Amino acid sequence: MMTKLTFGAHPFLLGFEQLERLVERTAKTASEGYPPFNIEATSENTYRITLAVAGFRDEDLAITVEDRQLVVRGRQGDDGTERVFLHRGIAARAFQRSFVLADGV
């Protein structure tokens, strides 16, 4: 059986609880697969994040910064039109994608 090693369990690493929470949040976020995304560095401290959200309108998306995380949420609303799909290959499920931000980003 493998035990989980935490920063707080090591006697020489004092005050790293926030870093430990950040690592855990990042690991949880990395396991999400939808929607796919790209991250580009546009300069030393600026980035461009592109998400593949086919079928979502601007009003279906919410982009916020919460607790040093960029959070993108998508939920498709009813657009009021009645559509009949012969094939629906574009995912329409709700999502939340988070990106942990370093200081100065």
C-alpha positions in Angstrom: 0.0 0.0 0.0 1.3 3.4 -1.0 0.8 6.3 1.4 0.3 9.9 0.2 3.1 12.2 1.1 2.0 15.7 1.9 4.1 18.9 2.2 2.8 19.3 5.8 4.1 15.9 6.8 7.7 16.8 6.2 9.4 18.5 9.1 11.5 20.8 7.0 8.6 22.2 4.9 6.7 24.5 7.1 4.0 26.8 5.8 3.5 25.0 2.4 -0.2 24.2 3.0 -1.3 26.7 0.3 1.1 25.1 -2.2 -0.2 21.7 -1.4 -3.8 22.9 -2.0 -2.7 24.4 -5.3 -1.0 21.1 -6.4 -4.2 19.1 -5.5 -6.4 21.6 -7.4 -4.2 21.4 -10.4 -4.1 17.6 -10.4 -7.9 17.5 -10.2 -8.3 20.0 -13.0 -5.8 18.2 -15.2 -7.9 15.0 -15.2 -10.8 16.8 -16.9 -10.9 16.2 -20.6 -13.8 18.3 -21.9 -13.6 20.7 -23.6 -10.2 20.4 -25.2 -8.1 23.5 -25.0 -4.8 25.2 -26.1 -2.6 27.5 -24.1 -0.3 29.8 -26.0 2.4 32.2 -24.5 1.9 35.6 -26.2 4.7 37.3 -24.2 6.6 36.6 -21.0 3.6 37.1 -18.7 0.6 36.9 -21.0 -1.2 33.9 -22.4 -4.0 33.0 -24.7 -6.3 30.1 -23.8 -8.5 28.7 -26.6 -11.3 26.3 -25.8 -13.1 24.1 -28.4 -16.8 24.9 -27.5 -18.6 24.2 -30.7 -22.3 24.8 -30.5 -22.0 27.3 -27.5 -23.1 30.9 -27.9 -21.4 33.8 -26.1 -24.3 34.0 -23.7 -23.9 30.2 -22.9 -20.4 30.9 -21.5 -19.3 32.6 -18.2 -15.6 33.5 -17.6 -14.6 34.6 -14.1 -11.6 34.8 -11.8 -12.1 33.0 -8.5 -9.5 32.3 -5.8 -6.6 32.8 -8.3 -8.2 30.6 -10.9 -9.6 31.5 -14.3 -12.9 29.6 -14.5 -14.8 29.0 -17.7 -18.3 27.6 -17.4 -20.5 26.6 -20.3 -24.2 25.6 -20.2 -26.3 25.6 -23.3 -29.7 27.3 -22.9 -32.8 26.7 -24.9 -32.6 29.0 -27.9 -36.4 28.8 -28.5 -36.1 27.1 -31.8 -37.3 23.6 -32.4 -34.6 21.6 -34.2 -34.6 18.0 -35.4 -31.2 16.4 -35.4 -30.6 13.6 -37.8 -27.2 13.1 -36.2 -25.8 15.0 -33.1 -22.1 14.6 -32.9 -21.3 17.9 -31.1 -21.4 17.5 -27.4 -23.9 19.8 -25.7 -23.1 19.0 -22.1 -22.4 21.6 -19.5 -18.8 22.0 -18.4 -16.4 23.9 -16.1 -12.8 24.3 -16.9 -10.4 25.9 -14.4 -6.8 27.2 -14.8 -4.7 28.1 -11.8 -3.1 31.5 -12.2 0.4 32.4 -10.9 1.0 35.8 -9.3 1.4 38.4 -12.0 -0.6 36.6 -14.6 
